[in-house]
């Protein structure tokens, strides 16, 4: 059996209690990592992720906190630094969206999506980066979206927030390269749940028509690829946005 690509790595995933976040936790555990994750939803979802991660071969640590809660984020990072001795990899996965046209969008709707998707990434990255800089090493993976990398029909504030992550990724990768820290962005297309599940039938059919593989992706496929992206086997990639959409 090959050596797990993430053996002994210490990974923090934001928004890890369900969906793609849970798949990340499981895939990282299967590849030998220790896993911690944040959540803001029901504790039973978090417990399901803990159990799935344990089954995959790792003990998970859960923190019920928002990525916008600065004191809680600071305390969480300190807890993990004390518990593990450091955080090697941060996956900024926490995000929200709303199916709203711009003409009906309130300022509060715009602020919510931009705050969670962009400001939350900034706040969590800032908290984790301080330890990475001290240790002169680390990896950050921002989870973007096809909607931020291509001109497709999607909520404007969601597209804007995911586009912002591409710029954040590029600028931050340049800034922290001298500390041997890599920063990349993974932008999936439609997946088996989440936004893809809530699309009207005609929009899903249009997506599948233009998708070379004629299907949506699975969480497991994206998570396993993410495990490679954050591994030492991918040591010469930084500042990149990788679109994983089945060939749209």
C-alpha positions, 0 to 999 in steps of 0.5 A, a space after each residue: 500500500 502506498 504511503 498516505 500523501 498527507 501522513 501526519 499533516 495537521 489540517 483545519 477545514 472551515 465549514 466541515 460539518 456536511 457536504 463538500 466540507 465533510 468530504 474534505 475531512 474524510 479524504 484528508 483522514 484517509 490520506 493520513 492527516 489529523 483533521 479539525 473543522 469548524 461549523 455553525 449548524 446543528 451539532 448532529 451534522 458535526 458529529 456525523 463528520 466526526 464519526 465519518 472521519 474516525 471511520 476513515 482513520 483519524 480523530 477529528 476536532 470540531 469547533 462550533 464557531 463562525 469564520 466571522 467571529 474573531 475572538 473564537 477563531 483566535 482561540 481555536 487556532 491557539 487551541 490547535 497550536 497547543 494541541 498539535 504544535 501547529 497547523 500545516 494546512 488550512 482549507 477555507 471552505 466555509 461559504 454561503 449563497 442565495 438565489 437572488 437577482 440583483 434587483 431584489 437583493 438587499 444590502 444585507 444579502 450582499 454583505 452576508 455573502 461577501 462577509 462569509 465568503 471573502 472576509 471569513 477567508 481573510 480572517 481565518 487565513 490571518 489567524 493561521 498564517 502567523 504560525 505558518 510564518 513562524 515555522 516557515 511552511 504551510 499550505 492554504 487552499 481556498 475553495 472557489 467556484 466555477 461561478 467565480 471563474 467563468 461567465 455563467 448564470 449565478 447570483 451576482 454576489 456569489 460570483 463576486 465573492 468567489 471571483 474575489 477569492 481568485 485575486 486573494 489567492 494570487 496576491 497572498 501566494 506572492 506575499 507569503 512565498 518567501 516563507 515557503 507557504 503555498 496558496 491555491 484556489 480550487 473552483 469546482 463546477 456543479 456538484 451532487 448537492 448544494 447549489 447544483 441540487 437547488 438549480 431549476 431543472 432547465 438550468 441544470 439541463 443547460 449545464 449538463 448540455 455544455 459539460 463535456 462529461 455530461 454529469 455533475 461532480 461528486 464530493 469525493 472526486 473534489 475532495 480526493 483532488 484537494 488532498 493532492 493539491 495540499 500535499 507535498 507532492 504538489 510542491 511546485 504549484 502556488 497562486 493558481 486557480 484550478 477549475 474542476 467542472 467536467 469540461 464546461 
